Amino acid sequence: MTERLYSVQLYTLRNAIETDLPGTLARVASMGFENVELWRFEQYRDAYRRALAETPLCPLSAHASLVDGNASAAVRVAAELGIGTLIEPHIIAQRWTTRADIEAAAASLNAVARLARDEGVTIGYHNHDHEVRQDFGGRTGLEVFAEALDEDVVLELDTFWAEVGGASAVELISRLGARVKFLHLKDGPYTTTLLEQKPVGQGAMPVTDILKAAPDAVRIVELDDYAGDTFEAVHQSLRYLVEVDL
């Protein structure tokens, strides 16, 4: 059986990160996580470096503005921190309305990937809902985008936002194939009201089917917001995933 890798997007714990970054990472490690996806790693570079050295956590991935931000600076810091995959979290919805615009966005990300190769950093893309809402000859914009990417650019499928956008996450994984290296796993009712999100396994998402569809992908817990104790929601999510991810 494939070894499962579990991680947490630290944006979920952003309030705690801003007040006590080392304590937050220590608490994440104590839950049983071995990996993290860093949030604002450029801003907190030195704090992350110190905190990661004091825990067994591995920064498998991180988010940074690459297409419209300073990609070279982000790649450089990612390499310094040992981040394996640097992911563009958002390309604005206006760039997903025509095939030409989508392919131009992919070309921009490909340019970043060429820059990152020399630093040993892989580049990826994370979707929201707008990338799957429009139909392009029976395919979503995300699929058009994927076809225009260089072979070594990966995808981090946010399964919740794909479903909210009207696409089946399981079917997307099937069509996108091995390019899906990371899964953002969140749960709740199919709504854009962030505070209604729930720990993984407590909402409407077909979590077990998604896990089976992508056995080799890194499983990343994320909540965009939560009405209760966020640390407890993250811990509950991990416990659920370990239990059902067979």
LINTA-V673057 format. One record per pair of residues at least 4 apart in sequence whose C-alpha atoms are under 7 Angstrom apart, sorted by the first residue. I is the first residue (numbers start at 0). J is the second residue. D is the distance in Angstrom with one decimal. If there is no record, write none. Layout:
i=I j=J d=D
i=I j=J d=D
This chain:
i=1 j=214 d=7.0
i=1 j=215 d=6.5
i=3 j=217 d=7.0
i=4 j=217 d=5.1
i=4 j=218 d=6.1
i=5 j=32 d=6.4
i=5 j=33 d=7.0
i=5 j=34 d=6.4
i=5 j=217 d=6.0
i=5 j=218 d=4.8
i=5 j=219 d=5.8
i=6 j=32 d=6.2
i=6 j=33 d=6.8
i=6 j=34 d=4.6
i=6 j=35 d=4.8
i=6 j=36 d=6.6
i=6 j=218 d=6.0
i=6 j=219 d=4.5
i=6 j=220 d=6.3
i=7 j=35 d=5.1
i=7 j=36 d=5.8
i=7 j=219 d=4.9
i=7 j=220 d=4.6
i=7 j=221 d=6.1
i=8 j=35 d=6.3
i=8 j=36 d=4.6
i=8 j=37 d=6.4
i=8 j=219 d=6.4
i=8 j=220 d=6.2
i=8 j=221 d=5.4
i=9 j=13 d=6.2
i=9 j=35 d=7.0
i=9 j=36 d=6.0
i=9 j=37 d=5.6
i=9 j=38 d=5.4
i=10 j=38 d=5.4
i=11 j=221 d=5.7
i=11 j=222 d=5.3
i=11 j=223 d=6.0
i=11 j=224 d=6.9
i=12 j=16 d=6.1
i=12 j=229 d=6.9
i=13 j=17 d=6.1
i=14 j=18 d=6.7
i=15 j=19 d=5.7
i=15 j=20 d=6.8
i=15 j=23 d=6.2
i=16 j=20 d=4.2
i=16 j=23 d=6.1
i=19 j=23 d=6.1
i=20 j=24 d=6.4
i=21 j=25 d=6.2
i=21 j=50 d=5.0
i=22 j=26 d=6.1
i=23 j=27 d=6.2
i=24 j=28 d=6.2
i=24 j=50 d=6.9
i=25 j=29 d=6.2
i=25 j=54 d=6.4
i=26 j=30 d=6.5
i=27 j=32 d=6.2
i=28 j=32 d=5.1
i=28 j=33 d=6.5
i=28 j=54 d=6.8
i=28 j=56 d=6.5
i=30 j=234 d=6.2
i=33 j=55 d=6.4
i=33 j=56 d=4.8
i=33 j=57 d=6.3
i=34 j=56 d=5.0
i=34 j=57 d=4.6
i=34 j=58 d=5.8
i=34 j=59 d=6.2
i=35 j=56 d=6.5
i=35 j=57 d=6.2
i=35 j=58 d=5.0
i=35 j=59 d=6.3
i=36 j=58 d=5.8
i=36 j=59 d=6.2
i=36 j=60 d=4.7
i=36 j=61 d=4.8
i=37 j=58 d=6.6
i=37 j=60 d=6.5
i=37 j=61 d=4.5
i=37 j=62 d=6.7
i=38 j=61 d=6.3
i=38 j=62 d=6.2
i=39 j=43 d=6.3
i=40 j=44 d=5.2
i=40 j=47 d=7.0
i=41 j=73 d=6.8
i=41 j=76 d=6.5
i=43 j=47 d=6.0
i=44 j=48 d=6.2
i=45 j=49 d=6.3
i=46 j=50 d=6.1
i=47 j=51 d=5.8
i=48 j=52 d=6.3
i=48 j=80 d=6.4
i=49 j=53 d=6.7
i=50 j=54 d=6.7
i=51 j=56 d=6.1
i=58 j=81 d=6.8
i=58 j=82 d=5.2
i=59 j=82 d=5.5
i=59 j=83 d=5.2
i=59 j=84 d=6.4
i=60 j=82 d=5.5
i=60 j=83 d=5.7
i=60 j=84 d=4.6
i=60 j=85 d=5.7
i=61 j=82 d=6.8
i=61 j=84 d=6.6
i=61 j=85 d=5.2
i=61 j=86 d=6.0
i=62 j=85 d=5.9
i=62 j=86 d=4.8
i=62 j=87 d=5.9
i=62 j=88 d=5.9
i=63 j=73 d=6.7
i=63 j=85 d=6.9
i=63 j=86 d=6.2
i=63 j=87 d=5.6
i=63 j=88 d=6.7
i=64 j=68 d=4.9
i=64 j=87 d=5.6
i=64 j=88 d=6.9
i=65 j=69 d=6.3
i=65 j=70 d=4.6
i=65 j=87 d=5.7
i=66 j=107 d=6.1
i=66 j=108 d=6.1
i=69 j=73 d=6.4
i=70 j=74 d=6.0
i=70 j=111 d=6.6
i=71 j=75 d=6.2
i=72 j=76 d=6.3
i=73 j=77 d=6.0
i=74 j=78 d=6.2
i=74 j=115 d=6.1
i=75 j=79 d=6.4
i=76 j=80 d=6.3
i=77 j=81 d=6.2
i=77 j=82 d=5.0
i=78 j=82 d=6.0
i=78 j=118 d=6.2
i=78 j=120 d=6.5
i=83 j=120 d=5.5
i=83 j=121 d=6.2
i=84 j=120 d=5.7
i=84 j=121 d=4.5
i=84 j=122 d=5.6
i=84 j=123 d=6.8
i=85 j=120 d=6.8
i=85 j=121 d=6.1
i=85 j=122 d=5.0
i=85 j=123 d=6.1
i=86 j=122 d=5.7
i=86 j=123 d=4.4
i=86 j=124 d=5.2
i=86 j=125 d=6.5
i=87 j=123 d=6.2
i=87 j=124 d=4.8
i=87 j=125 d=6.1
i=88 j=124 d=6.1
i=88 j=125 d=4.8
i=88 j=126 d=6.8
i=89 j=125 d=6.6
i=89 j=126 d=6.7
i=92 j=129 d=5.9
i=94 j=100 d=5.3
i=94 j=101 d=6.0
i=94 j=104 d=7.0
i=95 j=100 d=6.2
i=95 j=101 d=5.3
i=95 j=130 d=6.3
i=95 j=140 d=6.5
i=96 j=100 d=6.9
i=97 j=101 d=6.3
i=98 j=102 d=6.1
i=99 j=103 d=6.1
i=100 j=104 d=6.2
i=101 j=105 d=6.3
i=101 j=144 d=5.8
i=102 j=106 d=6.2
i=102 j=144 d=6.0
i=102 j=147 d=5.9
i=103 j=107 d=6.4
i=104 j=108 d=6.5
i=105 j=109 d=6.1
i=105 j=144 d=5.8
i=105 j=147 d=5.9
i=105 j=148 d=5.6
i=106 j=110 d=6.3
i=107 j=111 d=6.7
i=108 j=112 d=6.3
i=109 j=113 d=6.3
i=109 j=148 d=6.2
i=109 j=149 d=6.0
i=110 j=114 d=6.5
i=111 j=115 d=6.2
i=112 j=116 d=6.2
i=112 j=121 d=6.9
i=112 j=122 d=5.4
i=112 j=152 d=6.8
i=115 j=119 d=6.4
i=115 j=120 d=5.2
i=115 j=121 d=6.6
i=116 j=120 d=5.8
i=116 j=121 d=6.8
i=121 j=152 d=6.8
i=122 j=152 d=5.3
i=122 j=153 d=6.4
i=123 j=152 d=5.3
i=123 j=153 d=4.4
i=123 j=154 d=5.2
i=123 j=155 d=6.7
i=124 j=153 d=6.6
i=124 j=154 d=5.0
i=124 j=155 d=5.8
i=125 j=154 d=6.2
i=125 j=155 d=4.8
i=125 j=156 d=5.9
i=125 j=157 d=6.5
i=126 j=130 d=6.4
i=126 j=156 d=6.2
i=126 j=157 d=5.8
i=127 j=157 d=6.6
i=127 j=160 d=5.1
i=127 j=161 d=6.6
i=128 j=132 d=6.6
i=128 j=160 d=4.8
i=128 j=161 d=5.4
i=128 j=163 d=6.4
i=128 j=164 d=4.4
i=129 j=164 d=6.5
i=130 j=139 d=6.9
i=130 j=140 d=5.1
i=130 j=141 d=5.3
i=131 j=139 d=4.8
i=131 j=140 d=5.5
i=131 j=141 d=6.0
i=131 j=161 d=6.5
i=131 j=164 d=5.9
i=131 j=166 d=6.4
i=132 j=139 d=7.0
i=132 j=164 d=5.4
i=132 j=165 d=6.3
i=133 j=139 d=6.2
i=133 j=140 d=6.5
i=134 j=138 d=5.7
i=134 j=139 d=5.3
i=135 j=139 d=5.9
i=135 j=140 d=6.7
i=138 j=142 d=6.2
i=139 j=143 d=6.6
i=140 j=144 d=6.1
i=141 j=145 d=6.1
i=142 j=146 d=6.3
i=142 j=175 d=6.8
i=143 j=147 d=6.6
i=144 j=148 d=6.5
i=148 j=152 d=6.3
i=153 j=178 d=5.1
i=153 j=179 d=6.2
i=153 j=180 d=6.3
i=154 j=178 d=5.7
i=154 j=179 d=4.7
i=154 j=180 d=6.0
i=154 j=181 d=6.7
i=155 j=179 d=5.9
i=155 j=180 d=6.1
i=155 j=181 d=4.4
i=155 j=182 d=5.5
i=155 j=183 d=6.9
i=156 j=179 d=6.5
i=156 j=181 d=6.3
i=156 j=182 d=5.0
i=156 j=183 d=6.0
i=157 j=161 d=6.2
i=157 j=182 d=6.0
i=157 j=183 d=4.4
i=157 j=184 d=6.7
i=158 j=162 d=6.3
i=158 j=168 d=5.4
i=158 j=182 d=6.7
i=158 j=183 d=6.0
i=158 j=184 d=6.1
i=159 j=163 d=6.2
i=159 j=184 d=6.7
i=159 j=185 d=5.9
i=159 j=186 d=6.5
i=160 j=164 d=5.9
i=161 j=165 d=6.6
i=161 j=166 d=5.4
i=161 j=167 d=6.9
i=161 j=168 d=6.0
i=162 j=166 d=5.0
i=162 j=167 d=5.6
i=162 j=168 d=6.0
i=163 j=189 d=5.4
i=163 j=190 d=6.6
i=167 j=171 d=6.1
i=168 j=172 d=6.2
i=168 j=209 d=6.7
i=169 j=173 d=6.3
i=169 j=208 d=6.8
i=169 j=209 d=5.3
i=169 j=212 d=6.1
i=170 j=174 d=6.3
i=171 j=175 d=5.9
i=172 j=176 d=5.7
i=172 j=179 d=6.8
i=172 j=212 d=6.6
i=172 j=213 d=6.8
i=173 j=212 d=6.9
i=175 j=179 d=6.6
i=179 j=216 d=6.7
i=180 j=216 d=4.6
i=180 j=217 d=6.3
i=181 j=216 d=4.9
i=181 j=217 d=4.6
i=181 j=218 d=6.3
i=182 j=216 d=6.4
i=182 j=217 d=6.0
i=182 j=218 d=5.2
i=182 j=219 d=5.8
i=183 j=218 d=6.6
i=183 j=219 d=4.9
i=183 j=220 d=6.1
i=183 j=221 d=6.3
i=184 j=199 d=6.8
i=184 j=218 d=6.8
i=184 j=219 d=5.8
i=184 j=220 d=5.1
i=184 j=221 d=6.0
i=185 j=198 d=6.8
i=185 j=199 d=5.4
i=185 j=220 d=6.3
i=185 j=221 d=5.4
i=185 j=222 d=5.8
i=186 j=196 d=5.8
i=186 j=197 d=5.2
i=186 j=198 d=6.1
i=186 j=199 d=5.0
i=186 j=200 d=6.7
i=186 j=201 d=6.6
i=186 j=202 d=5.0
i=186 j=203 d=6.6
i=186 j=204 d=5.7
i=187 j=195 d=6.3
i=187 j=196 d=4.4
i=187 j=197 d=4.7
i=187 j=201 d=6.6
i=187 j=202 d=3.8
i=187 j=203 d=5.6
i=187 j=204 d=6.9
i=188 j=195 d=7.0
i=188 j=196 d=6.9
i=188 j=202 d=5.8
i=188 j=203 d=5.5
i=193 j=223 d=6.1
i=193 j=224 d=5.3
i=194 j=224 d=5.1
i=194 j=225 d=4.7
i=194 j=226 d=5.4
i=195 j=225 d=6.6
i=196 j=222 d=6.6
i=196 j=224 d=6.6
i=196 j=225 d=5.9
i=197 j=201 d=5.9
i=197 j=202 d=6.1
i=197 j=225 d=6.9
i=198 j=232 d=5.0
i=198 j=233 d=6.6
i=198 j=235 d=6.3
i=198 j=236 d=5.2
i=199 j=236 d=4.6
i=199 j=239 d=7.0
i=200 j=206 d=6.7
i=200 j=236 d=6.9
i=200 j=239 d=6.5
i=205 j=209 d=6.3
i=206 j=210 d=6.2
i=207 j=211 d=6.3
i=207 j=243 d=6.8
i=208 j=212 d=6.2
i=209 j=213 d=6.5
i=210 j=214 d=6.0
i=210 j=244 d=6.6
i=220 j=233 d=6.8
i=220 j=236 d=6.8
i=225 j=229 d=6.3
i=228 j=232 d=6.3
i=229 j=233 d=6.2
i=230 j=234 d=6.2
i=231 j=235 d=6.0
i=232 j=236 d=6.1
i=233 j=237 d=6.3
i=234 j=238 d=6.3
i=235 j=239 d=6.2
i=236 j=240 d=6.2
i=237 j=241 d=6.2
i=238 j=242 d=6.2
i=239 j=243 d=6.3
i=240 j=244 d=5.5
